[in-house]
């Protein structure tokens, strides 16, 4: 188990952003992304850290970034502290295993979501109007049922503490420009289909996932994280049964717990029991081992 890092403290480096999970430092030519053990749910950051979470997210992202380069380039430059600029080396204890040196890209103003199954906010929207992000779906779908084909359902990027909002593809075109939105859509679907096939062989269903892309030297590249338990819903195939929520190894376990509380999904976050923290950590570690083969 790695020491819990709720917040990095690299005082000699230029901190440019502290998000829900990641701390980003500007190193001049590149950015340094430090993945903390913070966890958010319903866009609210919990008070407790999840042991090993930053390590898990970094290792899974590295695994997928390296496997998908034939589909789309990505922002990854290095993941070993020895390969980072010298000024970072004094912070090795904080950075080792949980940080990435990346290219500086201009992020697209949308999040790119692919849904292969009807669940989460998509299920709620479908229940209200029979569609998701303006895409009509067949009547009579059950919760967690596989869709006839994966759909691209973009969303806005909310500020810390606010909620992302599902938008139509036409709205994504307005925000990004037509060619760029179409390229992001096609790339998202291609990555999802490849990952779905690879994970099926490992007994995992990837129900949905979220991507972020940016422009680097006028080229679309994949940025942020890659098919992690924070950005995806992973279900064990042998326990899959449509008609309700599914067992998972991602933060859906935490969301399901929070849904049992009398909490309005606004800050401040409720206190998490030690048992919920421990089980959440176990699920992240299981996801890493099953996806990448890396044992904790």
N, C-alpha and C positions, 0 to 999 in steps of 0.2 A: 504494500500500500504506500503510495506517495503522500508526502505531507499535504494537508488541505491548504490550497491557496485561494482565498476568497477575493483577494485583490493583489495584483503585482505591485511592487514598489521598486521601480528602476529609476531612482531619483535623478541620475545624470543623463537620462534619455528623455527625449521630447515626447510626452504623452499627448496624443491628439484626439483620442476617443476612448471612453470606457463604456462599453455597451452592456447588454444584458449578461453576456458571458465573457466576451473578449475585451482585452485591453490592447490598444494599438499605439505603437510608438513610431515616430518618423525618424528614420536613420539616414535621410538624404536620398540616395538612389532608390532605396527599398523601404518597405514597412516591416516592422516586427509585430507579429500577432501573438499575443500570449493568451492561451485559453485557460481561464480560471476554472474553479470548481463550483462557481455560482450556477444556479439553476433557476429558470423562469417557467412560469405556467400562467396561461391567460395573460401574457405580457406583463406579469408582475414578478420581480426577482424575489426569491425566497431568502430568508435570513440565514439559513443553514447551507453549508457547502456539502457537496456529494463527493465522498472520497473517490479518487482516481478518475473523476469525470473528465477533467481537462486532458489527462493523458489519453483516455479512451477516444475522445473526439479527435484529437490530433492524429493518433495512429490510424483511425478509420479513414479520416480525410486523406491522409498521405496515401493509403492503400488505393483509394478510388481515383484520386488525381492521377496517380501513376498508371492506372489501368485504362483510363479513358482518353489518353492523349491523341489517339487516332480519330476520336470524335470531335474534340475541342481542346485547344491549349488551355492551360490554367496558370494561376499566379504563383505557384510554388517554386521557390528558388533553393531553399535548404531547410532541413529540420534538425540538424545537429549543431549544437552550440559552437563546436570547433569550427564550423563553416560560417558562422556569423561574424560580423565585424568585431574587432578587438574590444571596442568599448562595451560590448554586451557580456563579455566573459566573466566579469566580476559578479554578475547576477545568475551565474550558471545554476545554482541551487533552485532558483525560482523558475528557470526557463527549461531545464532539461526535460525532454519528453512531452512538453506541453506547448511548444512555441514553433512558429514557422516564419522564416524570412521570405517575403513575397514581393512581387512586382507591384508598383503603384499603378492602379487602374482607376478609371472614372466609373463608379458603379451605376448601373441602370437604375432608374427610379421605381422599379417594380420588383416584387419577388415572384419567381417563376415556379408555380406549383403544378405537379402532375399527380392526378388521382387515378389509380387503377381499380379502387374499391370505394364504395360510398360509405363514408364514415366522417366523424368529426364535424367541423362546421359545414362541410358539404352535405352531410346527412341532414343537418338541421335546416339548411336552405332548401334542400330537396323536399323535405316534409312540408315546408310552407308554400312552395310554388312549383314543385315538380321539375326544377332545373337547378343548375349550379353555374354561377357566373354567366347567366344568359344561355347556357347550353341545355336544351331540353333533353331529359332522360326518360327512358321507358317507365311507364306506370307500374306500380306494384313492387318496386325494389325493396328488399329487406335491408336493414342496417348491416353493414359490413359485406354486402354482396359484391361480387366482382362485376365491374362495368363491362358492357359489350366490347369496348376498347378504351384505352387510357385517354383522359381528357386533360387539356391544358387550362388551368384556372388561375390566372395571375391575381396578385393582390397588391395593395399599396404597401409602402414601408412606413410604419408608424414610428413616431419618436418614442423614446424610452418612457414606459408607463401608459402609453396609448395602445389601442388595438388596431392591428392590420385589418383592412377591409377588402373583401373579395370584389374584383372588378371584372368587367367584360373584356374580351380581347380587343374590341373597338376602343375601349378606354386606354388599354395598354398601348395601342398604336398611337393614340393622341399623346401619351406621355413619353414614348420612346422614339417615334418615327416608324413608318410602316415596315421598311426593310429590316430594321433592327429587331422590332417586336416579332416578326415572322421568323427571323433567324434564332432568336431566343426560344421561341416555341418549338421549332423543329429540333434544336439541340437538346432541349429539356426532354422531349419525348424519346429521342434517340438514346440518351443516357439512361433514362428510366427503363426502357425496354431491354437494354443490355444488362443492367443491374438485376432486373426481375428474373431474367434467364439464369444469371450466375447464382443468384441467391436461392432460386428454386432448387438447384442442385444441392444446396446446403440445408434444405428443409426450412427455408425462410420465405415468407410472403412479405413483399414490400407494398404496403397498402397505398401509401402516398409519400411524396417527398417534395422538398422545397429547395430550389437552386437560386443562387445569385450570380449574375454575370456583370462584367464591366468591359470598358473599352481600354485597350492598351496598344499604343501605336496604331490606332485606327482599326484594331482587330478585336473581335469579341472573344473574351476569355472567361473561364470559370473561376470565380473567386469565393472567398469566405470559407464555407465548409462543404464536405462532400459526403452525402448519403450517410449521415450519422444518426444516432438515436435522438438527437435534438431536432434534426430537420426532417426526420422520416418516421413512419410507423412500421415497425417490424413485428410480424406475427409468426409464431411457430406453426408450420404447415400442418403438423400432426394433430394440433388442437383446434384447427380452424373450423368454425361452425357459424354460418351466417344467421342473422336474426337478432343480433345484439352486439355489445362490445366484445372485443377479443382479448385473450391473454396476450401480453406483449413484452418485448424487451426494449423499451424506450421510455420516454417520460410520460406516456399515457398512463402508466401505473400511478404516477404522482397526480396527474390530472384527475383520475378516477377517485383517488382518495380525497382530493380537495372538493370534488363534487358532493361528497357526503357531508361537508361542513356547512354551517350557516355563515357563509362568507360571500361578500358581494363581488368578488373577483377584482377588487380595487386595492391599491396599497393602503395601509400596511399589510404585508403578508401574514398569514397565521403561522404560529410556531409548529414546526414539523416534529413529530415524535421520533425518537432515535430509531425505532423499528422501521419507519417509513424511509428514513435516510439510508439505513443499511440495505434494505431491500431494493431501493432505487439504484444504489451503487452496484449491487449484485447483478441487476438487469443490464446495466451499462457494460459491465465486465463480460457478461455472457454474450452480449451482442458483439463485442470486439473479438472474442475468441471464435465465435461461429462465423463471423464475416471474414476476418483476416487470418485466423489461425494463431494469433498472438495470445499466449496465456499470461494471466496476471501473476 
